[in-house]
Amino acid sequence: MAKIKSTPRKKSAGEPVIQVDQFILGAALGAVIGSVLVSIIMFFSLEEAHEVTLDSLEEINESVDFTPETDRP
């Protein structure tokens, strides 16, 4: 298999390594990807938090002793 040789392009002294438009595009893309990931994570974490049902709340209510400490044996 033939090797492909690439010669790096020589930069002049004042030329930046990354262009401004590339930086803006990368920042915008990173922000979009980040916000999508955060929204997915929040969606699944909120779904797990809403698994509390009325039945489980009634079970908790029945299991808690609401008598004051002074009246307990």
Buried (B, 14 or more C-beta within 10 A) or exposed (E): EEEEEEEEEEEEEEEEEEEEEEEEEEEEEEEEEEEEEEEEEEEEEEEEEEEEEEEEEEEEEEEEEEEEEEEEE
